[in-house]
Amino acid sequence: MATVGTRYIARARADADRKLVEADDPLAELQQACGGSIGSRIAIPELLALVEEAQRYGLRLARQFEAIDGEKRITAWVEISPITDESGEADGCAIDVVSWHSEELPPENDIDAARRRLEINRHLADCTARLDSNQRLLSIDTEAADLVDFAEKAQANVGKPWTDLVRLPGNTHRQPLHWRLLDGARCEIDGSGRSWTAHLEPLGQPQPGSAGFVLYLTADSPLAEDGSGADSDSEDGPSFGRDLTPVLRQPINRIIANAETIRTKLAGPLADEYSSYASDIATAAQHLLALIDDLSDLEVVESEDFATAPDRIELADVARRACGILGVRAREKGITLVAPPEGESQLAIAEFRRVLQILLNLVGNAIRYSPDDSQVWIRLDRIGNRALITVADQGHGLEEEQQQQVFEKFERLGRSGDGGSGLGLYISRRIARAMDGDLTVESAPGQGARFTLSVPAAEDLREKPR
């Protein structure tokens, strides 16, 4: 603690509820810069933690804290002394600032900033849609109760610009605008009383958006519970996918988003170990969310009435979209994804969304188990009336016995700690066979693995030149 005669830069007082009831500048200014005010709860994260520690244990503390004030990083040394009232009950803390240092923040890395924003948008979204390079709707995925009508309308308007399905208050320009102008745009959706913000993730390199976009729609508030609970009186009883998955997904998504906010220090500087803790929380929540999604899909594909919605699709387009979605994950390991080149075509009869789901699983597995700085190829072929798409990697490969086991339920071939559930390939094969297709593997130890999805081929109906 400071010795007698210490000159304090500022003094402040927090009450028993951690509200900053008095404060001199510059501490008062920092409280406001962090979103608080005099009389409100301490808004400076590290200072709040120190005050809580002093109050919890009744200790006098002399510690350093850091915070962000606009474009500056503040480093301050404070002395915190618990205060008691006449009856000896805790009555807050006295806060004395001994030193104060500010420095300009280094410019944020654009790539890291974009990745962080994307991760937060992805996990806060109540609705996700795939768009082509002209922002025309390809598919939509949502479980929000107030977006049921919107989802049905979207399914009926596949191929039209997504902006035709929402209202953009105050925006009278011809739609769709350039994606950068729509990223972050406020919008309204028929059937929902909530306000929404649109975020667009461009896919494709080197021109962002050349391979399409992912649209994330994020509500300004969570959907209020209607109190009706799950429909446990249905003929088949409670359903994990129908009843539990929507209930679990939203809070887990918010855990991930909040953990990412802490990990990237958006709420203010933190010691490295706390940032690491937040990273562990986000990773664990992502694994839990993936397991929930797998279990939900498992229930769907094992149901007696499971069926797909086949249509004429272009396998080359699906492959390029899968590579666009997983491109960032591949680059983090130095892995090159080799998609079918522009101009190559293979038409098939299958459900676009389900084929994309299978490819994301196959390419994701290839990235996960391939060595750094290797390649993953996605190739097209046709044999008779079957259209084929193969994902090949340069990993360790599979022995013959492992090739038989890899499609079994919960089979992970002895791997641990990789976050997988052992359900992805089992589910993918069930989906492939529901589309009158199949999913097979060819491999040898040390020679990588080649997973091939086969589905019915479609003829090119374009008129041939005479």
C-alpha positions as CSV (number, residue, x, y, z in Angstrom):
1,M,0.0,0.0,0.0
2,A,1.1,3.6,-0.4
3,T,3.0,5.2,2.4
4,V,2.1,8.3,4.3
5,G,2.3,11.3,2.0
6,T,1.4,9.5,-1.2
7,R,-0.1,11.9,-3.7
8,Y,-3.3,10.5,-5.2
9,I,-4.3,11.4,-8.7
10,A,-8.0,10.8,-8.1
11,R,-10.4,9.5,-5.5
12,A,-13.6,7.6,-5.9
13,R,-16.1,5.6,-3.9
14,A,-18.2,2.5,-4.7
15,D,-21.2,1.5,-2.7
16,A,-22.1,-2.1,-1.6
17,D,-23.8,-2.7,-5.0
18,R,-20.6,-1.9,-6.9
19,K,-22.0,1.4,-8.1
20,L,-19.5,4.3,-8.6
21,V,-21.3,6.9,-6.5
22,E,-18.4,9.4,-6.4
23,A,-15.3,9.8,-8.7
24,D,-12.8,12.5,-9.7
25,D,-11.4,12.9,-13.2
26,P,-9.8,11.0,-15.0
27,L,-11.6,8.0,-13.4
28,A,-15.0,9.6,-13.9
29,E,-14.2,10.2,-17.6
30,L,-13.1,6.5,-18.0
31,Q,-16.3,5.3,-16.4
32,Q,-18.3,7.3,-19.0
33,A,-16.1,6.1,-21.9
34,C,-16.8,2.5,-20.8
35,G,-20.5,3.1,-21.0
36,G,-21.3,3.9,-17.4
37,S,-21.9,7.0,-15.4
38,I,-21.6,8.3,-11.9
39,G,-24.2,6.5,-9.9
40,S,-24.2,3.4,-12.1
41,R,-22.4,0.1,-11.7
42,I,-18.7,0.2,-12.3
43,A,-18.3,-0.2,-16.1
44,I,-14.5,-0.7,-16.1
45,P,-14.2,-4.5,-16.2
46,E,-10.9,-5.0,-14.4
47,L,-11.6,-2.3,-11.8
48,L,-15.0,-3.9,-11.1
49,A,-13.3,-7.3,-10.6
50,L,-10.9,-5.7,-8.1
51,V,-13.7,-4.0,-6.1
52,E,-15.6,-7.2,-6.0
53,E,-12.6,-9.0,-4.7
54,A,-12.0,-6.4,-2.0
55,Q,-15.6,-6.5,-0.9
56,R,-15.8,-10.3,-0.9
57,Y,-12.8,-10.9,1.3
58,G,-12.7,-7.6,3.2
59,L,-9.2,-6.9,2.0
60,R,-7.3,-3.8,1.2
61,L,-5.8,-4.2,-2.3
62,A,-3.1,-2.3,-4.3
63,R,-3.3,-3.5,-7.9
64,Q,-2.9,-2.4,-11.5
65,F,-5.8,-2.4,-14.0
66,E,-6.1,-1.7,-17.7
67,A,-9.0,-0.3,-19.8
68,I,-9.7,1.2,-23.2
69,D,-10.6,4.9,-23.4
70,G,-11.6,5.6,-27.0
71,E,-8.4,5.0,-28.9
72,K,-6.1,4.9,-25.9
73,R,-5.1,2.1,-23.5
74,I,-5.2,3.2,-19.9
75,T,-2.9,1.6,-17.3
76,A,-3.6,2.7,-13.7
77,W,-2.5,1.7,-10.2
78,V,-5.2,1.9,-7.5
79,E,-5.6,1.3,-3.8
80,I,-9.0,-0.2,-2.8
81,S,-10.1,-0.1,0.8
82,P,-13.4,-1.7,2.1
83,I,-15.6,0.7,4.0
84,T,-17.9,-0.4,6.8
85,D,-20.8,1.4,8.4
86,E,-21.4,2.1,12.1
87,S,-22.7,-1.4,12.7
88,G,-19.6,-3.0,11.0
89,E,-21.5,-4.0,7.9
90,A,-19.8,-3.6,4.5
91,D,-20.7,-0.3,2.9
92,G,-18.6,-0.2,-0.3
93,C,-15.0,0.6,-1.1
94,A,-12.8,3.7,-1.3
95,I,-10.8,3.8,-4.5
96,D,-7.6,5.9,-4.7
97,V,-5.7,6.3,-8.0
98,V,-1.9,6.3,-7.4
99,S,-0.7,6.4,-11.1
100,W,-2.3,6.8,-14.5
101,H,-0.7,6.2,-17.9
102,S,-2.3,6.3,-21.3
103,E,-0.9,5.3,-24.7
104,E,-2.2,5.1,-28.3
105,L,-3.7,1.7,-29.2
106,P,-2.0,0.0,-32.2
107,P,-4.2,-0.3,-35.2
108,E,-6.4,-3.4,-35.3
109,N,-5.4,-6.1,-37.7
110,D,-8.1,-5.9,-40.4
111,I,-8.2,-9.7,-40.9
112,D,-8.5,-10.4,-37.2
113,A,-11.2,-7.8,-36.8
114,A,-13.2,-9.1,-39.7
115,R,-12.9,-12.7,-38.4
116,R,-14.0,-11.6,-34.9
117,R,-17.0,-9.8,-36.3
118,L,-18.0,-12.8,-38.4
119,E,-17.7,-15.2,-35.5
120,I,-20.0,-13.0,-33.4
121,N,-22.5,-12.5,-36.2
122,R,-22.6,-16.2,-36.9
123,H,-23.5,-17.2,-33.4
124,L,-26.0,-14.4,-32.6
125,A,-28.0,-15.0,-35.8
126,D,-31.6,-16.2,-35.5
127,C,-31.7,-16.9,-39.3
128,T,-29.0,-17.9,-41.8
129,A,-29.4,-17.9,-45.6
130,R,-27.2,-18.7,-48.5
131,L,-27.1,-16.3,-51.4
132,D,-25.6,-16.4,-54.9
133,S,-23.2,-13.8,-56.2
134,N,-26.1,-11.5,-57.1
135,Q,-27.6,-11.8,-53.6
136,R,-30.4,-14.1,-54.8
137,L,-31.7,-16.6,-52.2
138,L,-30.6,-20.2,-52.4
139,S,-31.6,-21.6,-49.1
140,I,-32.6,-20.5,-45.6
141,D,-32.3,-22.0,-42.1
142,T,-34.1,-20.7,-39.0
143,E,-35.9,-22.1,-36.0
144,A,-37.2,-18.8,-34.6
145,A,-40.9,-19.0,-33.9
146,D,-41.6,-15.5,-35.3
147,L,-39.9,-16.3,-38.6
148,V,-42.1,-19.3,-39.7
149,D,-44.0,-17.3,-42.2
150,F,-40.8,-15.6,-43.4
151,A,-39.1,-18.9,-43.9
152,E,-42.0,-20.3,-45.9
153,K,-42.1,-17.2,-48.0
154,A,-38.4,-17.4,-48.6
155,Q,-38.6,-21.1,-49.7
156,A,-41.3,-20.1,-52.2
157,N,-39.1,-17.3,-53.6
158,V,-35.8,-19.1,-54.1
159,G,-33.9,-17.3,-56.9
160,K,-35.1,-13.8,-55.9
161,P,-33.0,-11.1,-54.1
162,W,-33.3,-11.5,-50.3
163,T,-34.1,-7.8,-50.1
164,D,-37.5,-8.5,-51.7
165,L,-38.5,-10.4,-48.6
166,V,-37.7,-7.7,-46.0
167,R,-38.3,-4.0,-45.5
168,L,-35.4,-1.6,-45.2
169,P,-36.7,1.5,-43.4
170,G,-35.7,4.7,-45.0
171,N,-33.9,3.0,-48.0
172,T,-35.6,3.9,-51.3
173,H,-32.7,2.8,-53.5
174,R,-33.2,0.0,-56.0
175,Q,-32.3,-3.3,-54.4
176,P,-30.1,-5.1,-53.9
177,L,-27.4,-2.5,-53.2
178,H,-23.8,-3.4,-53.2
179,W,-23.3,-5.9,-50.3
180,R,-21.0,-3.6,-48.4
181,L,-23.9,-1.1,-48.2
182,L,-26.3,-3.7,-46.9
183,D,-23.9,-5.2,-44.3
184,G,-25.2,-3.9,-41.0
185,A,-28.5,-2.6,-42.5
186,R,-31.5,-2.5,-40.2
187,C,-34.6,-4.3,-41.6
188,E,-38.1,-5.4,-40.7
189,I,-39.7,-8.7,-41.3
190,D,-43.4,-9.4,-41.7
191,G,-44.7,-11.6,-38.8
192,S,-42.0,-10.6,-36.4
193,G,-42.3,-7.8,-33.9
194,R,-38.6,-7.6,-33.4
195,S,-36.1,-5.3,-35.2
196,W,-33.4,-7.1,-37.3
197,T,-29.9,-6.3,-38.5
198,A,-28.5,-8.0,-41.6
199,H,-24.9,-9.1,-41.9
200,L,-23.3,-10.4,-45.1
201,E,-20.3,-12.7,-45.2
202,P,-18.8,-12.6,-48.7
203,L,-17.5,-15.9,-50.1
204,G,-14.9,-16.5,-52.8
205,Q,-11.4,-15.2,-53.6
206,P,-9.8,-13.0,-54.8
207,Q,-13.1,-11.1,-55.4
208,P,-15.2,-11.1,-52.2
209,G,-18.7,-12.3,-53.0
210,S,-17.7,-14.1,-56.3
211,A,-18.8,-17.4,-54.7
212,G,-21.9,-15.9,-53.1
213,F,-22.7,-14.8,-49.6
214,V,-24.0,-16.0,-46.2
215,L,-26.7,-13.8,-44.8
216,Y,-27.1,-13.6,-41.0
217,L,-30.2,-11.9,-39.6
218,T,-29.8,-10.9,-35.9
219,A,-32.6,-9.7,-33.8
220,D,-32.2,-6.8,-31.4
221,S,-33.6,-8.9,-28.5
222,P,-34.2,-12.6,-27.7
223,L,-37.6,-14.0,-28.5
224,A,-39.9,-13.9,-25.4
225,E,-41.0,-17.3,-24.1
226,D,-44.7,-18.0,-24.7
227,G,-44.9,-20.2,-21.7
228,S,-46.5,-23.0,-23.6
229,G,-43.4,-25.3,-23.3
230,A,-42.7,-28.3,-25.5
231,D,-45.5,-30.2,-27.0
232,S,-44.9,-33.3,-24.9
233,D,-48.5,-34.6,-25.6
234,S,-47.7,-35.4,-29.2
235,E,-48.2,-38.9,-30.4
236,D,-44.4,-39.7,-30.4
237,G,-43.6,-37.9,-27.2
238,P,-41.0,-35.2,-26.8
239,S,-38.5,-34.7,-29.6
240,F,-34.9,-33.7,-29.1
241,G,-34.7,-32.0,-32.5
242,R,-38.1,-30.4,-32.4
243,D,-38.4,-29.5,-28.8
244,L,-35.0,-29.3,-27.2
245,T,-32.6,-28.2,-30.0
246,P,-34.2,-24.7,-30.5
247,V,-34.3,-24.1,-26.7
248,L,-30.6,-25.1,-26.3
249,R,-29.2,-23.4,-29.4
250,Q,-30.0,-19.8,-28.6
251,P,-28.3,-19.6,-25.1
252,I,-25.3,-21.6,-26.4
253,N,-24.9,-19.2,-29.3
254,R,-24.9,-16.3,-26.9
255,I,-22.4,-18.0,-24.7
256,I,-20.1,-18.4,-27.7
257,A,-20.6,-14.8,-28.8
258,N,-20.0,-13.4,-25.3
259,A,-16.9,-15.6,-24.9
260,E,-15.6,-14.4,-28.2
261,T,-16.2,-10.8,-27.1
262,I,-14.1,-11.4,-24.0
263,R,-11.4,-13.4,-25.8
264,T,-10.8,-10.6,-28.3
265,K,-10.9,-8.1,-25.5
266,L,-13.7,-6.0,-26.9
267,A,-14.9,-5.3,-23.4
268,G,-11.5,-4.0,-22.4
269,P,-8.1,-5.4,-21.7
270,L,-7.7,-8.6,-19.7
271,A,-4.8,-10.6,-18.5
272,D,-3.8,-13.2,-21.1
273,E,-4.9,-16.1,-18.8
274,Y,-8.5,-14.7,-18.7
275,S,-8.5,-14.3,-22.5
276,S,-7.4,-18.0,-22.7
277,Y,-10.2,-19.0,-20.3
278,A,-12.7,-17.3,-22.6
279,S,-11.3,-19.1,-25.6
280,D,-11.7,-22.4,-23.8
281,I,-15.3,-21.5,-23.0
282,A,-16.0,-20.6,-26.7
283,T,-14.4,-23.8,-28.0
284,A,-16.3,-26.0,-25.5
285,A,-19.6,-24.3,-26.4
286,Q,-18.9,-24.7,-30.1
287,H,-18.3,-28.5,-29.6
288,L,-21.5,-28.7,-27.5
289,L,-23.5,-26.9,-30.2
290,A,-22.1,-29.2,-32.9
291,L,-23.1,-32.3,-30.8
292,I,-26.6,-30.9,-30.4
293,D,-26.9,-30.3,-34.1
294,D,-25.6,-33.9,-34.8
295,L,-28.0,-35.4,-32.4
296,S,-30.9,-33.4,-33.9
297,D,-29.9,-34.5,-37.4
298,L,-29.6,-38.1,-36.1
299,E,-33.2,-38.1,-34.9
300,V,-34.3,-36.7,-38.3
301,V,-32.4,-39.2,-40.6
302,E,-33.4,-42.2,-38.4
303,S,-37.1,-41.4,-38.5
304,E,-39.3,-43.6,-40.6
305,D,-40.7,-40.7,-42.7
306,F,-37.4,-39.1,-43.5
307,A,-37.2,-38.0,-47.1
308,T,-35.3,-35.4,-49.1
309,A,-36.6,-32.9,-51.7
310,P,-34.7,-33.8,-54.9
311,D,-34.2,-31.2,-57.6
312,R,-31.8,-30.5,-60.5
313,I,-28.6,-29.2,-59.0
314,E,-25.1,-28.3,-60.2
315,L,-22.6,-30.3,-58.2
316,A,-19.7,-28.0,-59.2
317,D,-21.6,-25.1,-57.7
318,V,-22.2,-26.9,-54.4
319,A,-18.5,-27.9,-54.2
320,R,-17.3,-24.3,-54.8
321,R,-19.7,-23.1,-52.1
322,A,-18.5,-25.6,-49.6
323,C,-14.9,-24.5,-50.3
324,G,-15.9,-20.9,-49.8
325,I,-17.5,-21.6,-46.5
326,L,-14.6,-23.6,-45.1
327,G,-11.9,-21.5,-46.8
328,V,-10.9,-19.6,-43.7
329,R,-10.5,-22.8,-41.6
330,A,-8.4,-24.3,-44.3
331,R,-6.1,-21.3,-44.6
332,E,-5.5,-21.3,-40.8
333,K,-3.7,-24.7,-41.3
334,G,-2.1,-23.7,-44.6
335,I,-4.3,-26.2,-46.4
336,T,-5.3,-25.4,-50.0
337,L,-8.8,-26.4,-51.1
338,V,-8.9,-27.2,-54.8
339,A,-12.5,-26.8,-56.0
340,P,-13.8,-27.7,-59.5
341,P,-12.7,-25.0,-61.9
342,E,-15.1,-22.5,-63.4
343,G,-16.8,-24.0,-66.4
344,E,-16.7,-27.6,-65.2
345,S,-20.2,-29.0,-64.8
346,Q,-22.0,-32.0,-63.4
347,L,-25.7,-32.0,-63.1
348,A,-27.5,-34.2,-60.6
349,I,-30.9,-35.0,-59.1
350,A,-30.5,-34.3,-55.3
351,E,-31.4,-31.8,-52.6
352,F,-29.0,-28.9,-52.7
353,R,-29.1,-28.3,-48.9
354,R,-28.4,-31.9,-48.1
355,V,-25.6,-32.3,-50.6
356,L,-24.0,-29.2,-49.2
357,Q,-24.3,-30.6,-45.7
358,I,-22.5,-33.8,-46.7
359,L,-19.7,-31.9,-48.5
360,L,-19.2,-29.6,-45.5
361,N,-18.8,-32.7,-43.4
362,L,-16.4,-34.3,-45.8
363,V,-14.3,-31.2,-46.5
364,G,-14.3,-30.3,-42.8
365,N,-13.0,-33.8,-41.8
366,A,-10.3,-33.5,-44.5
367,I,-9.1,-30.2,-43.1
368,R,-9.2,-31.5,-39.5
369,Y,-7.2,-34.6,-40.2
370,S,-4.8,-33.5,-43.0
371,P,-1.3,-32.3,-42.2
372,D,-0.6,-28.5,-42.4
373,D,0.4,-27.1,-45.8
374,S,-1.3,-29.9,-47.7
375,Q,-4.1,-30.0,-50.3
376,V,-7.7,-31.2,-50.4
377,W,-9.3,-31.8,-53.8
378,I,-12.9,-31.8,-54.7
379,R,-13.4,-33.6,-58.0
380,L,-16.4,-34.4,-60.3
381,D,-17.1,-37.5,-62.4
382,R,-19.9,-39.5,-63.9
383,I,-20.3,-43.2,-64.3
384,G,-23.4,-44.3,-66.3
385,N,-26.4,-42.7,-64.7
386,R,-24.5,-41.8,-61.5
387,A,-23.1,-38.3,-60.8
388,L,-20.0,-38.5,-58.5
389,I,-18.3,-35.9,-56.3
390,T,-15.1,-36.9,-54.5
391,V,-13.2,-35.3,-51.6
392,A,-9.6,-36.4,-51.5
393,D,-6.9,-35.5,-48.9
394,Q,-3.3,-36.1,-48.1
395,G,-3.8,-37.4,-44.6
396,H,-2.7,-40.6,-42.9
397,G,-5.3,-42.7,-44.6
398,L,-7.4,-45.5,-43.3
399,E,-6.7,-49.2,-43.1
400,E,-9.3,-51.7,-44.6
401,E,-10.9,-52.4,-41.2
402,Q,-11.2,-48.7,-40.4
403,Q,-12.9,-48.1,-43.8
404,Q,-15.7,-50.5,-42.7
405,Q,-16.0,-48.8,-39.3
406,V,-15.8,-45.2,-40.2
407,F,-19.5,-45.0,-41.2
408,E,-20.8,-46.5,-38.0
409,K,-22.7,-44.5,-35.4
410,F,-20.5,-42.7,-32.8
411,E,-17.3,-44.2,-34.5
412,R,-14.2,-42.0,-34.0
413,L,-11.5,-44.6,-34.7
414,G,-9.9,-44.1,-31.4
415,R,-9.5,-40.3,-31.8
416,S,-10.1,-38.1,-28.8
417,G,-10.0,-34.4,-28.1
418,D,-10.9,-33.4,-31.7
419,G,-14.4,-32.2,-30.8
420,G,-16.1,-34.7,-33.2
421,S,-19.2,-36.7,-32.2
422,G,-18.6,-39.7,-34.5
423,L,-22.0,-39.0,-36.1
424,G,-21.1,-36.9,-39.2
425,L,-20.3,-39.7,-41.6
426,Y,-23.1,-41.9,-40.3
427,I,-25.6,-39.1,-40.9
428,S,-24.1,-38.2,-44.3
429,R,-24.4,-41.8,-45.6
430,R,-28.1,-42.0,-44.3
431,I,-28.8,-38.7,-46.2
432,A,-27.0,-39.9,-49.4
433,R,-29.0,-43.2,-49.4
434,A,-32.3,-41.2,-48.9
435,M,-31.4,-39.4,-52.1
436,D,-31.1,-42.7,-53.9
437,G,-27.3,-42.4,-53.7
438,D,-24.4,-43.6,-51.5
439,L,-21.3,-42.5,-49.7
440,T,-18.2,-44.6,-50.0
441,V,-14.5,-44.4,-49.1
442,E,-11.2,-45.6,-50.7
443,S,-8.0,-45.3,-48.8
444,A,-4.7,-46.8,-47.8
445,P,-2.4,-46.1,-44.9
446,G,-0.1,-43.1,-45.8
447,Q,-2.0,-42.3,-49.0
448,G,-4.9,-40.1,-47.7
449,A,-8.6,-40.9,-48.1
450,R,-11.1,-40.4,-50.9
451,F,-14.8,-40.1,-49.9
452,T,-17.2,-40.2,-52.9
453,L,-20.8,-39.1,-52.9
454,S,-22.8,-40.6,-55.7
455,V,-26.3,-39.5,-56.6
456,P,-28.5,-39.8,-59.7
457,A,-27.2,-37.9,-62.7
458,A,-29.3,-35.4,-64.6
459,E,-29.2,-34.7,-68.3
460,D,-28.3,-31.3,-69.6
461,L,-31.6,-30.0,-71.0
462,R,-30.1,-27.1,-72.9
463,E,-30.7,-27.4,-76.6
464,K,-27.6,-28.8,-78.4
465,P,-26.4,-26.9,-81.4
466,R,-27.6,-28.2,-84.7
